[in-house]
Amino acid sequence: MWVFRNKLDEFENATMNKARYLKEEDFVKQLPSFECHEHPEYIFKLDKALYGLMQAPRAWNERLSRFLLENGFTREKIDNTLFLKKQGRNLLILQVYVDDIIFGATNDSSCEEFVKLMGSEFEMSMMGELNFFLGLQVKQTSKEMMISQQKYIKELLKRFEMESSKTINTSIATATRLDMDAPGSPVNETMYRGIIGSLLYLTASRPDIVFSVGLYSRFQSIPKESHLKAAKRILRYLKGTHDLVLYYPSGDNLELIGYVDADYVGYLVDRNNTSGMAHFLVSCLISWGTKKQNSVTLSTAEAEYVAAASCCAQLLWIKY
């Protein structure tokens, strides 16, 4: 996987790609060193989106998307920032995030052709192989890829003053049964929500904390001491397991496997069930999640069937 980025000038503004035509009318005040002395009361009407305007990211995305579609790429319906290009058995995958582009292909020649294609239209910097992006650390070799958020975990421990805390082997105790804890002592809502929000971001690479984080996130309205203690348990667990990574070895086996479970009436507040699922491409974990069930069930068997249906739906979406 590789990274492209828009070239910036000495003022941190995009260079060649900053001018895009606008669909609506926009006006700006006369700029310093560009005033009309005869009519100082005049304002300027913009023909193109200057870098820094609210319309600039959208205009840039429209221009880039149009260019990619004209050159054989197809846009995914579920994720409009994801583009694919198939040539026989070769596949080029492209993900756009504002001014950054992550791309990878099944062979080196497809990557080289894409670099030349982008260079012919845009002035962009080739950042090399992907190793860090949006908090994700990526290590790549010819035979494997590993994804983690070790640096982010260390920052969390420092931010919430848990660097000297004792480690623990699990993120949640087996006997945990949290409720609203009405008589409990209230805690700082901002701090609790900060912990939960940070942990939710961490679930992008740590499926082992998805269930516990999802459970504790339900108490953000009025958090109590018991909820904060449970959330800090996750931080203690992360301290002892910060070096865990998502491991993806190379291979051509594309067998999809799904695992699912249900927590029957485990949520004491409304007695709803919770589904949990994980999906593997052979031995590689590619999708995971947990969610409260929308329907009411009368037995553990019914709860398991509801969870299995959600798991199968996700598998079919991945497959097709």
Backbone as numpy.savetxt, mean C-alpha at the origin, in Angstrom:
# Nx Ny Nz CAx CAy CAz Cx Cy Cz
12.67 -5.81 -10.35 11.83 -4.63 -10.35 12.71 -3.39 -10.35
12.26 -2.35 -11.08 13.04 -1.14 -11.24 12.17 0.08 -10.94
12.81 1.25 -10.79 12.08 2.47 -10.45 12.46 3.58 -11.40
11.45 4.30 -11.93 11.60 5.52 -12.71 11.13 6.69 -11.85
11.73 7.86 -12.06 11.28 9.05 -11.33 11.45 10.27 -12.22
10.48 11.21 -12.14 10.58 12.45 -12.89 11.84 13.21 -12.51
12.55 13.77 -13.50 13.71 14.60 -13.21 13.25 15.93 -12.62
13.98 16.41 -11.62 13.66 17.67 -10.95 14.80 18.66 -11.14
14.44 19.95 -11.17 15.46 20.98 -11.28 15.96 21.37 -9.90
16.77 22.45 -9.82 17.34 22.85 -8.53 16.29 23.33 -7.54
15.07 23.61 -8.03 13.99 24.05 -7.14 13.03 22.91 -6.81
13.43 21.65 -7.10 12.62 20.47 -6.85 11.34 20.46 -7.66
11.36 21.07 -8.86 10.22 21.05 -9.77 10.53 20.14 -10.95
9.48 19.49 -11.49 9.68 18.64 -12.65 10.14 19.48 -13.84
10.97 18.89 -14.69 11.54 19.65 -15.80 10.70 19.50 -17.06
10.98 18.48 -17.84 10.38 18.38 -19.16 8.88 18.07 -19.12
8.41 17.44 -18.05 7.05 16.92 -18.03 6.06 17.82 -17.31
6.45 19.05 -16.99 5.60 19.87 -16.14 4.46 20.57 -16.87
4.49 20.63 -18.19 3.44 21.34 -18.92 2.42 20.35 -19.46
1.19 20.45 -18.99 0.11 19.59 -19.50 -1.10 20.46 -19.74
-1.79 20.20 -20.80 -2.95 21.03 -21.14 -4.08 20.81 -20.15
-4.78 21.88 -19.84 -5.89 21.85 -18.90 -7.21 21.73 -19.63
-8.17 21.05 -19.00 -9.51 20.94 -19.55 -10.42 22.06 -19.06
-10.09 22.65 -17.92 -10.92 23.71 -17.37 -10.13 25.02 -17.37
-10.83 26.11 -17.11 -10.18 27.42 -17.07 -9.59 27.66 -15.68
-8.31 28.09 -15.66 -7.64 28.42 -14.41 -6.92 29.75 -14.58
-6.93 30.54 -13.50 -6.31 31.86 -13.54 -5.36 32.01 -12.36
-4.27 32.77 -12.56 -3.32 33.05 -11.49 -2.99 34.54 -11.49
-2.54 35.01 -10.34 -2.10 36.40 -10.25 -0.78 36.57 -11.00
-0.47 37.81 -11.34 0.79 38.09 -12.01 1.96 37.72 -11.10
2.91 37.01 -11.67 4.03 36.48 -10.90 5.15 37.51 -10.79
5.95 37.47 -9.73 7.10 38.37 -9.61 8.04 38.22 -10.80
8.55 39.35 -11.29 9.44 39.40 -12.46 8.71 39.07 -13.76
7.39 38.96 -13.67 6.61 38.69 -14.88 5.32 39.52 -14.85
5.46 40.76 -14.39 4.29 41.62 -14.27 4.06 42.42 -15.56
2.81 42.74 -15.79 2.43 43.63 -16.89 2.23 45.03 -16.29
3.21 45.92 -16.49 3.18 47.23 -15.85 2.05 48.11 -16.40
1.65 47.85 -17.65 0.57 48.64 -18.23 -0.78 48.27 -17.62
-0.92 46.98 -17.24 -2.19 46.52 -16.66 -1.88 45.67 -15.42
-1.49 46.29 -14.34 -1.15 45.52 -13.14 -2.34 44.81 -12.52
-3.55 45.22 -12.92 -4.74 44.58 -12.35 -5.11 43.30 -13.09
-4.44 43.00 -14.22 -4.77 41.81 -15.01 -4.32 40.54 -14.27
-4.98 39.45 -14.60 -4.55 38.12 -14.14 -4.29 37.26 -15.36
-3.54 36.19 -15.19 -3.18 35.32 -16.31 -4.11 34.12 -16.38
-4.47 33.75 -17.60 -5.23 32.53 -17.84 -4.25 31.44 -18.27
-4.30 30.29 -17.60 -3.37 29.20 -17.87 -3.87 28.32 -19.01
-2.95 28.00 -19.93 -3.24 27.03 -20.96 -2.79 25.63 -20.54
-1.75 25.57 -19.70 -1.20 24.30 -19.26 -1.07 24.29 -17.74
-1.02 23.07 -17.17 -0.92 22.92 -15.72 0.52 23.07 -15.28
0.80 24.13 -14.56 2.14 24.32 -14.02 2.37 23.34 -12.88
3.61 22.88 -12.75 3.94 21.94 -11.69 3.70 22.62 -10.34
2.91 22.01 -9.50 2.60 22.59 -8.20 1.12 22.92 -8.05
0.40 23.05 -9.17 -1.04 23.27 -9.10 -1.76 21.97 -8.72
-2.97 22.10 -8.19 -3.74 20.92 -7.82 -4.01 20.04 -9.04
-4.15 20.67 -10.21 -4.48 19.91 -11.42 -3.27 19.19 -12.01
-2.06 19.56 -11.58 -0.86 19.02 -12.21 -0.74 17.50 -12.10
-0.92 16.90 -10.91 -0.81 15.44 -10.84 -1.80 14.72 -11.74
-3.05 15.22 -11.78 -4.05 14.57 -12.63 -3.70 14.72 -14.10
-3.25 15.93 -14.49 -2.87 16.16 -15.89 -1.69 15.29 -16.28
-0.72 15.15 -15.37 0.44 14.29 -15.64 0.01 12.84 -15.78
-0.89 12.39 -14.89 -1.36 11.02 -14.96 -2.11 10.75 -16.25
-2.92 11.70 -16.70 -3.66 11.53 -17.95 -2.72 11.45 -19.14
-1.69 12.28 -19.13 -0.74 12.26 -20.24 0.04 10.95 -20.26
0.52 10.51 -19.09 1.27 9.26 -19.01 0.39 8.08 -19.39
-0.85 8.05 -18.88 -1.76 6.95 -19.19 -2.05 6.88 -20.68
-2.29 8.02 -21.29 -2.56 8.05 -22.73 -1.36 7.52 -23.52
-0.17 7.91 -23.11 1.05 7.45 -23.79 1.21 5.93 -23.66
0.96 5.39 -22.47 1.10 3.95 -22.26 0.07 3.17 -23.05
-1.17 3.64 -23.06 -2.23 2.95 -23.81 -1.96 2.97 -25.30
-1.38 4.05 -25.79 -1.04 4.15 -27.21 0.10 3.22 -27.61
0.85 2.75 -26.61 2.01 1.90 -26.89 1.82 0.46 -26.41
0.57 0.01 -26.45 0.31 -1.41 -26.25 0.01 -1.85 -24.83
-0.03 -0.94 -23.87 -0.35 -1.32 -22.49 -1.86 -1.36 -22.29
-2.29 -2.18 -21.36 -3.70 -2.23 -20.96 -3.80 -1.83 -19.49
-4.84 -1.08 -19.16 -5.02 -0.61 -17.78 -5.95 -1.56 -17.04
-5.56 -1.91 -15.82 -6.38 -2.79 -15.01 -7.64 -2.07 -14.53
-8.76 -2.78 -14.51 -10.03 -2.17 -14.12 -10.10 -1.93 -12.61
-9.53 -2.83 -11.82 -9.59 -2.69 -10.37 -8.65 -1.60 -9.88
-7.44 -1.56 -10.41 -6.43 -0.58 -10.02 -6.03 0.21 -11.26
-6.49 1.47 -11.35 -6.22 2.28 -12.54 -4.78 2.74 -12.65
-3.97 2.51 -11.63 -2.55 2.89 -11.70 -1.67 1.71 -12.12
-2.29 0.57 -12.41 -1.56 -0.64 -12.81 -1.75 -0.88 -14.30
-0.63 -1.06 -15.02 -0.65 -1.29 -16.46 0.10 -2.58 -16.79
-0.43 -3.31 -17.78 0.19 -4.56 -18.21 0.44 -4.52 -19.71
1.50 -5.22 -20.13 1.79 -5.36 -21.55 2.27 -6.78 -21.80
1.50 -7.53 -22.58 1.84 -8.92 -22.87 2.35 -9.04 -24.30
3.47 -9.74 -24.45 4.05 -10.03 -25.76 4.42 -11.51 -25.78
3.49 -12.33 -26.29 3.72 -13.76 -26.24 3.66 -14.25 -24.80
4.76 -14.88 -24.36 4.84 -15.37 -22.99 5.48 -14.35 -22.06
5.91 -13.23 -22.61 6.56 -12.19 -21.81 5.50 -11.24 -21.23
5.73 -10.78 -20.03 4.80 -9.88 -19.35 5.57 -8.74 -18.71
5.12 -7.51 -18.99 5.68 -6.31 -18.37 4.61 -5.69 -17.48
4.92 -5.48 -16.22 3.99 -4.92 -15.25 4.50 -3.55 -14.81
3.59 -2.58 -14.79 3.95 -1.20 -14.50 3.00 -0.63 -13.45
3.54 -0.08 -12.37 2.74 0.55 -11.32 3.15 2.01 -11.19
2.15 2.92 -11.25 2.42 4.36 -11.21 2.00 4.90 -9.85
2.90 5.68 -9.23 2.57 6.38 -7.99 3.03 7.82 -8.14
2.12 8.71 -8.51 2.39 10.13 -8.76 3.50 10.25 -9.80
4.70 10.69 -9.40 5.80 10.86 -10.34 6.73 9.67 -10.39
6.46 8.64 -9.61 7.32 7.46 -9.57 6.66 6.30 -10.30
7.49 5.51 -10.97 7.00 4.35 -11.72 7.82 3.13 -11.32
7.14 2.09 -10.87 7.79 0.81 -10.58 7.43 -0.15 -11.70
8.42 -0.84 -12.24 8.11 -1.78 -13.31 9.00 -3.01 -13.20
8.49 -4.10 -13.72 9.23 -5.35 -13.77 8.71 -6.20 -14.91
9.52 -7.14 -15.36 9.14 -7.97 -16.50 9.71 -9.37 -16.32
9.22 -10.28 -17.15 9.69 -11.66 -17.07 11.03 -11.85 -17.76
11.51 -10.84 -18.49 12.86 -10.92 -19.07 13.48 -9.53 -19.14
14.80 -9.49 -19.25 15.53 -8.21 -19.24 15.26 -7.37 -20.48
15.05 -8.02 -21.63 14.87 -7.27 -22.87 13.62 -6.40 -22.82
12.55 -6.89 -22.18 11.32 -6.09 -22.06 11.56 -4.85 -21.21
12.36 -4.98 -20.16 12.69 -3.82 -19.32 13.51 -2.81 -20.10
14.48 -3.29 -20.88 15.32 -2.39 -21.66 14.51 -1.64 -22.71
13.57 -2.33 -23.36 12.71 -1.68 -24.35 11.84 -0.62 -23.70
11.34 -0.90 -22.50 10.50 0.07 -21.81 11.29 1.31 -21.42
12.52 1.12 -20.98 13.37 2.26 -20.62 13.59 3.16 -21.83
13.86 2.56 -23.00 14.06 3.34 -24.22 12.77 4.06 -24.62
11.64 3.37 -24.47 10.35 3.96 -24.82 10.06 5.19 -23.97
10.27 5.09 -22.67 10.02 6.22 -21.78 10.99 7.36 -22.06
12.25 7.02 -22.36 13.25 8.04 -22.65 12.96 8.82 -23.91
12.24 8.20 -24.85 11.91 8.88 -26.10 10.82 9.93 -25.94
10.06 9.86 -24.84 8.93 10.77 -24.65 9.09 11.67 -23.42
9.69 11.15 -22.36 9.80 11.89 -21.11 11.25 11.99 -20.66
11.51 13.03 -19.90 12.83 13.17 -19.28 12.71 12.69 -17.84
13.17 11.46 -17.61 13.03 10.84 -16.30 14.36 10.23 -15.87
14.50 10.05 -14.57 15.72 9.45 -14.01 15.48 7.98 -13.74
16.41 7.14 -14.17 16.36 5.72 -13.87 17.03 5.49 -12.52
16.25 5.12 -11.52 16.75 5.00 -10.15 17.41 3.66 -9.87
17.36 2.74 -10.83 17.97 1.43 -10.63 16.98 0.44 -10.05
17.52 -0.68 -9.55 16.66 -1.71 -8.98 15.93 -1.19 -7.74
14.71 -1.66 -7.59 13.89 -1.26 -6.45 14.47 -1.84 -5.16
14.79 -0.98 -4.19 15.26 -1.45 -2.89 14.54 -0.80 -1.72
13.88 0.34 -1.95 13.12 1.00 -0.89 12.04 1.85 -1.53
10.77 1.64 -1.10 9.67 2.39 -1.71 8.51 2.45 -0.73
8.11 3.67 -0.36 6.96 3.89 0.52 7.05 3.06 1.80
8.24 3.01 2.39 8.42 2.28 3.64 8.73 0.81 3.49
8.64 0.28 2.27 8.93 -1.13 2.03 10.39 -1.30 1.62
11.09 -2.21 2.29 12.46 -2.55 1.92 12.42 -3.80 1.06
13.11 -3.75 -0.08 13.09 -4.84 -1.04 14.52 -5.28 -1.33
14.77 -6.58 -1.20 16.06 -7.16 -1.56 15.83 -8.16 -2.69
16.60 -8.00 -3.78 16.40 -8.83 -4.96 17.70 -9.51 -5.36
17.57 -10.76 -5.78 18.65 -11.48 -6.44 18.05 -12.17 -7.66
18.87 -12.89 -8.38 18.37 -13.58 -9.57 17.44 -14.74 -9.22
17.45 -15.18 -7.96 16.67 -16.34 -7.57 15.59 -16.06 -6.54
15.58 -14.85 -5.97 14.61 -14.62 -4.90 14.38 -13.13 -4.68
13.32 -12.84 -3.96 13.00 -11.47 -3.55 12.46 -11.50 -2.12
12.88 -10.52 -1.32 12.43 -10.43 0.07 11.92 -9.02 0.35
10.76 -8.93 0.99 10.13 -7.65 1.30 9.92 -7.55 2.81
10.27 -6.41 3.37 10.11 -6.21 4.81 9.93 -4.72 5.12
9.69 -4.42 6.38 9.59 -3.04 6.87 10.38 -2.90 8.17
11.58 -3.42 8.17 12.41 -3.42 9.38 12.70 -2.01 9.87
13.04 -1.12 8.95 13.34 0.26 9.33 12.12 0.93 9.94
10.95 0.68 9.36 9.72 1.28 9.86 9.40 0.78 11.27
9.65 -0.50 11.53 9.40 -1.06 12.86 10.27 -0.37 13.91
11.54 -0.17 13.59 12.45 0.51 14.53 11.99 1.94 14.79
11.48 2.61 13.76 10.97 3.97 13.95 9.74 3.97 14.85
8.88 2.96 14.70 7.68 2.85 15.54 8.06 2.66 17.01
8.99 1.76 17.26 9.41 1.50 18.64 9.99 2.75 19.28
10.73 3.52 18.50 11.30 4.76 19.03 10.21 5.81 19.24
9.29 5.91 18.31 8.23 6.92 18.39 7.35 6.72 19.61
7.03 5.47 19.92 6.12 5.19 21.04 6.87 4.70 22.28
8.17 4.97 22.34 9.01 4.71 23.51 8.91 3.26 23.97
9.07 2.34 23.01 9.03 0.91 23.31 10.36 0.23 23.00
11.42 1.00 22.84 12.71 0.43 22.48 13.28 -0.47 23.57
13.01 -0.15 24.82 13.57 -0.91 25.94 12.57 -1.93 26.51
11.44 -2.11 25.84 10.42 -3.05 26.33 10.86 -4.49 26.11
10.28 -5.40 26.88 10.58 -6.82 26.73 9.83 -7.38 25.52
10.45 -8.33 24.86 9.82 -8.95 23.69 8.83 -10.02 24.15
7.95 -10.40 23.23 6.94 -11.42 23.51 6.75 -12.25 22.25
6.30 -13.50 22.42 6.28 -14.44 21.30 5.06 -14.35 20.40
3.97 -13.74 20.87 2.75 -13.64 20.06 2.20 -12.22 20.12
1.48 -11.85 19.07 0.92 -10.50 19.00 -0.39 -10.36 19.77
-1.01 -11.49 20.11 -2.28 -11.47 20.84 -2.37 -12.72 21.69
-2.89 -12.59 22.90 -3.04 -13.74 23.79 -4.24 -14.58 23.36
-4.15 -15.88 23.58 -5.23 -16.78 23.15 -6.54 -16.49 23.88
-6.47 -15.98 25.09 -7.68 -15.73 25.89 -8.17 -14.30 25.77
-7.68 -13.54 24.79 -8.07 -12.14 24.65 -9.54 -12.02 24.25
-10.32 -11.30 25.06 -11.73 -11.05 24.77 -12.03 -9.60 25.14
-11.72 -8.70 24.23 -11.88 -7.27 24.52 -13.31 -6.80 24.26
-13.77 -5.88 25.11 -15.03 -5.20 24.87 -14.80 -3.70 25.04
-15.86 -2.91 25.13 -15.69 -1.46 25.24 -15.10 -1.05 26.59
-15.11 -1.94 27.56 -14.48 -1.70 28.87 -14.96 -0.37 29.47
-16.28 -0.27 29.68 -16.87 0.99 30.17 -16.25 1.49 31.47
-15.99 0.64 32.47 -15.41 1.16 33.72 -13.90 1.40 33.65
-13.26 1.06 32.54 -11.82 1.19 32.43 -11.35 2.63 32.36
-10.05 2.82 32.60 -9.46 4.16 32.57 -9.21 4.58 31.13
-9.69 5.77 30.72 -9.45 6.23 29.34 -7.99 6.60 29.13
-7.54 6.51 27.88 -6.17 6.87 27.53 -6.20 7.92 26.43
-5.03 8.43 26.10 -4.91 9.46 25.06 -5.37 8.90 23.71
-6.46 9.46 23.18 -7.02 8.96 21.92 -6.05 9.15 20.77
-5.36 10.29 20.74 -4.44 10.57 19.64 -3.31 9.56 19.60
-2.75 9.23 20.76 -1.67 8.25 20.81 -2.15 6.87 20.38
-3.32 6.47 20.89 -3.84 5.14 20.54 -4.11 5.04 19.04
-4.73 6.07 18.48 -5.01 6.05 17.05 -3.72 6.09 16.24
-2.70 6.77 16.77 -1.41 6.79 16.09 -0.79 5.41 16.04
-0.88 4.67 17.14 -0.35 3.30 17.17 -1.10 2.42 16.18
-2.43 2.49 16.21 -3.24 1.65 15.32 -2.98 2.00 13.86
-2.95 3.29 13.53 -2.70 3.70 12.15 -1.35 3.23 11.66
-0.33 3.33 12.50 1.00 2.88 12.13 1.04 1.37 11.92
0.35 0.64 12.79 0.32 -0.82 12.66 -0.46 -1.25 11.43
-1.52 -0.53 11.09 -2.27 -0.85 9.87 -1.38 -0.71 8.65
-0.54 0.33 8.62 0.40 0.50 7.51 1.41 -0.64 7.47
1.77 -1.14 8.64 2.76 -2.22 8.72 2.21 -3.55 8.22
0.89 -3.71 8.21 0.31 -4.97 7.74 0.55 -5.20 6.25
1.10 -4.22 5.55 1.44 -4.41 4.13 2.50 -5.48 3.95
3.31 -5.71 4.99 4.35 -6.74 4.90 4.33 -7.70 6.08
3.39 -7.52 7.01 3.34 -8.38 8.19 1.94 -8.98 8.37
1.63 -10.04 7.62 0.31 -10.67 7.75 0.07 -11.29 9.11
1.13 -11.51 9.89 0.98 -12.15 11.19 0.33 -11.24 12.23
0.19 -9.94 11.95 -0.46 -9.04 12.91 -1.79 -8.51 12.40
-2.24 -8.99 11.27 -3.46 -8.45 10.65 -4.68 -8.63 11.55
-4.85 -9.82 12.10 -6.05 -10.07 12.92 -6.06 -9.20 14.17
-4.95 -9.18 14.89 -4.90 -8.42 16.15 -5.05 -6.92 15.91
-4.41 -6.40 14.86 -4.54 -4.97 14.56 -5.97 -4.64 14.16
-6.59 -5.50 13.35 -7.98 -5.28 12.96 -8.92 -5.28 14.15
-8.65 -6.15 15.11 -9.49 -6.21 16.31 -9.34 -4.95 17.16
-8.12 -4.53 17.39 -7.89 -3.37 18.26 -8.30 -2.06 17.59
-8.36 -2.05 16.27 -8.77 -0.83 15.57 -10.24 -0.50 15.79
-11.02 -1.45 16.29 -12.45 -1.22 16.52 -12.72 -0.40 17.79
-11.67 -0.10 18.55 -11.86 0.61 19.81 -11.24 2.00 19.78
-11.12 2.58 18.60 -10.46 3.88 18.49 -11.33 5.04 18.95
-12.63 4.85 19.02 -13.51 5.96 19.42 -13.31 6.33 20.88
-13.28 5.32 21.76 -13.08 5.58 23.19 -12.09 4.54 23.73
-10.81 4.66 23.43 -9.84 3.65 23.89 -9.63 3.70 25.40
-9.47 2.52 25.98 -9.22 2.40 27.41 -7.84 1.78 27.66
-7.46 1.70 28.92 -6.14 1.19 29.28 -5.95 -0.24 28.79
-7.00 -1.05 28.85 -6.90 -2.44 28.39 -6.61 -2.52 26.89
-7.20 -1.61 26.12 -6.96 -1.59 24.68 -5.53 -1.16 24.37
-5.05 -0.14 25.08 -3.68 0.34 24.85 -2.66 -0.74 25.22
-2.91 -1.45 26.31 -2.00 -2.52 26.71 -1.94 -3.61 25.64
-3.10 -3.94 25.07 -3.14 -4.96 24.01 -2.41 -4.48 22.76
-2.58 -3.20 22.40 -1.91 -2.66 21.22 -0.39 -2.62 21.41
0.04 -2.27 22.62 1.49 -2.24 22.89 2.08 -3.64 22.89
1.26 -4.65 23.14 1.75 -6.03 23.05 2.23 -6.33 21.63
1.51 -5.78 20.63 1.94 -5.98 19.25 3.31 -5.37 19.02
3.55 -4.18 19.59 4.86 -3.53 19.44 5.95 -4.37 20.09
5.66 -4.98 21.23 6.63 -5.86 21.87 6.91 -7.09 21.01
5.86 -7.60 20.39 6.03 -8.74 19.48 6.88 -8.36 18.27
6.62 -7.18 17.72 7.38 -6.72 16.56 8.85 -6.50 16.89
9.13 -6.06 18.10 10.52 -5.85 18.49 11.32 -7.15 18.41
10.70 -8.25 18.80 11.39 -9.54 18.75 11.37 -10.21 17.40
10.54 -9.71 16.48 10.42 -10.35 15.15 10.63 -9.35 14.02
11.39 -8.28 14.28 11.54 -7.22 13.27 12.26 -7.70 12.02
12.99 -8.83 12.11 13.75 -9.30 10.96 12.98 -10.28 10.08
11.70 -10.51 10.36 10.89 -11.38 9.50 10.63 -10.70 8.16
10.63 -11.48 7.08 10.44 -10.93 5.73 9.43 -11.78 4.97
8.84 -11.18 3.95 8.06 -11.94 2.96 9.04 -12.47 1.93
9.02 -13.78 1.72 10.03 -14.44 0.87 9.38 -14.94 -0.41
9.96 -14.56 -1.55 9.43 -14.95 -2.85 10.55 -15.54 -3.71
10.69 -16.87 -3.74 11.68 -17.49 -4.62 11.18 -17.50 -6.06
12.10 -17.53 -7.00 11.72 -17.57 -8.41 11.19 -18.96 -8.77
10.35 -19.01 -9.79 9.79 -20.28 -10.24 8.66 -20.04 -11.22
8.24 -21.09 -11.91 7.19 -20.95 -12.92 5.92 -21.71 -12.54
5.85 -22.22 -11.32 4.64 -22.90 -10.86 3.63 -21.84 -10.41
2.43 -21.87 -10.96 1.42 -20.85 -10.67 0.20 -21.43 -9.97
0.40 -22.39 -9.09 -0.71 -23.01 -8.36 -1.18 -22.09 -7.24
-2.47 -21.77 -7.25 -3.06 -20.91 -6.22 -3.62 -21.76 -5.08
-3.31 -21.36 -3.86 -3.78 -22.07 -2.67 -4.35 -21.06 -1.68
-5.50 -21.37 -1.12 -6.12 -20.47 -0.16 -6.39 -21.14 1.18
-6.18 -20.40 2.25 -6.48 -20.88 3.61 -7.43 -19.88 4.27
-8.35 -20.41 5.06 -9.37 -19.54 5.65 -9.75 -20.05 7.03
-10.16 -19.13 7.88 -10.64 -19.50 9.21 -11.66 -18.46 9.66
-12.41 -18.77 10.70 -13.41 -17.83 11.21 -13.36 -17.82 12.73
-13.48 -16.64 13.30 -13.57 -16.45 14.75 -15.05 -16.27 15.08
-15.68 -17.32 15.61 -17.13 -17.32 15.83 -17.48 -16.51 17.07
-18.30 -15.48 16.89 -18.78 -14.56 17.93 -17.66 -14.15 18.90
-16.46 -13.96 18.36 -15.33 -13.59 19.21 -15.30 -12.13 19.59
-16.03 -11.29 18.86 -16.07 -9.86 19.15 -17.21 -9.60 20.13
-16.89 -9.28 21.36 -17.89 -9.21 22.43 -18.85 -8.04 22.30
-18.49 -7.01 21.55 -19.34 -5.81 21.47 -20.64 -6.11 20.75
-20.58 -6.74 19.59 -21.80 -7.03 18.83 -21.95 -8.51 18.47
-21.03 -9.34 18.97 -21.08 -10.79 18.74 -20.98 -11.16 17.27
-20.35 -10.34 16.48 -20.15 -10.66 15.08 -18.96 -11.61 14.91
-18.99 -12.35 13.81 -17.88 -13.24 13.47 -16.82 -12.47 12.69
-15.61 -13.00 12.68 -14.52 -12.40 11.93 -13.89 -13.45 11.03
-13.77 -13.13 9.74 -13.11 -14.03 8.78 -11.65 -13.65 8.64
-10.81 -14.65 8.44 -9.40 -14.43 8.16 -8.98 -15.33 7.02
-8.17 -14.81 6.11 -7.77 -15.62 4.95 -6.36 -15.29 4.51
-5.73 -16.26 3.84 -4.39 -16.08 3.27 -4.33 -16.85 1.96
-3.71 -16.25 0.96 -3.63 -16.86 -0.36 -2.17 -16.96 -0.80
-1.82 -18.14 -1.29 -0.44 -18.42 -1.68 -0.37 -18.74 -3.17
0.72 -18.32 -3.78 1.10 -18.78 -5.11 2.19 -19.80 -4.88
1.80 -21.07 -4.85 2.64 -22.19 -4.40 3.00 -21.93 -2.92
4.24 -21.53 -2.63 4.64 -21.27 -1.25 4.78 -19.79 -0.95
4.40 -18.93 -1.89 4.59 -17.48 -1.74 3.28 -16.81 -1.32
3.28 -16.18 -0.18 2.09 -15.48 0.31 1.89 -14.19 -0.49
0.76 -14.07 -1.17 0.52 -12.92 -2.04 -0.69 -12.09 -1.62
-1.55 -12.62 -0.76 -2.75 -11.88 -0.36 -3.20 -12.36 1.01
-3.63 -11.43 1.85 -4.09 -11.80 3.18 -5.03 -10.72 3.71
-5.84 -11.09 4.68 -6.76 -10.09 5.23 -7.67 -10.68 6.29
-8.32 -9.80 7.02 -9.30 -10.19 8.02 -10.42 -9.15 8.03
-11.65 -9.61 8.26 -12.79 -8.70 8.16 -13.98 -9.27 8.94
-14.75 -8.36 9.54 -15.98 -8.79 10.20 -16.98 -9.28 9.15
-17.67 -10.37 9.47 -18.67 -10.90 8.56 -19.93 -10.03 8.61
-20.53 -9.84 7.45 -21.73 -9.00 7.36 -23.01 -9.75 7.73
-23.00 -11.04 7.55 -24.20 -11.83 7.80 -24.17 -12.45 9.20
-25.35 -12.79 9.70 -25.49 -13.42 11.01 -25.54 -14.93 10.83
-24.73 -15.65 11.60 -24.72 -17.12 11.52 -25.09 -17.70 12.87
-25.61 -18.92 12.84 -26.10 -19.56 14.07 -25.19 -20.67 14.57
-24.08 -20.92 13.87 -23.17 -21.97 14.31 -21.78 -21.70 13.76
-20.80 -22.39 14.32 -19.42 -22.25 13.82 -19.32 -22.74 12.38
-20.09 -23.77 12.04 -20.05 -24.30 10.67 -20.51 -23.24 9.67
-21.60 -22.54 9.99 -22.09 -21.49 9.09 -21.06 -20.37 8.97
-20.42 -20.01 10.07 -19.40 -18.97 10.03 -18.23 -19.39 9.14
-17.86 -20.67 9.20 -16.77 -21.17 8.36 -17.16 -21.15 6.89
-18.41 -21.47 6.58 -18.88 -21.43 5.19 -18.84 -20.00 4.64
-19.26 -19.04 5.44 -19.22 -17.64 5.00 -17.78 -17.21 4.73
-16.87 -17.58 5.61 -15.46 -17.25 5.42 -14.90 -17.93 4.17
-15.28 -19.19 3.95 -14.80 -19.92 2.78 -15.28 -19.28 1.48
-16.52 -18.79 1.48 -17.05 -18.13 0.29 -16.24 -16.88 -0.05
-15.89 -16.10 0.97 -15.07 -14.90 0.75 -13.69 -15.27 0.23
-13.14 -16.33 0.77 -11.81 -16.79 0.33 -11.84 -17.22 -1.13
-12.86 -17.96 -1.52 -12.98 -18.41 -2.91 -13.18 -17.23 -3.86
-13.96 -16.24 -3.43 -14.16 -15.06 -4.27 -12.84 -14.34 -4.52
-12.01 -14.24 -3.48 -10.71 -13.59 -3.64 -9.80 -14.41 -4.55
-9.84 -15.73 -4.42 -9.03 -16.59 -5.29 -9.43 -16.44 -6.75
-10.74 -16.39 -7.01 -11.21 -16.21 -8.38 -10.80 -14.86 -8.94
-10.83 -13.82 -8.10 -10.41 -12.49 -8.55 -8.93 -12.49 -8.90
-8.10 -13.15 -8.08 -6.66 -13.23 -8.36 -6.42 -14.00 -9.66
-7.18 -15.08 -9.86 -6.95 -15.94 -11.01 -7.35 -15.28 -12.31
-8.45 -14.52 -12.29 -8.97 -13.98 -13.55 -8.78 -12.48 -13.64
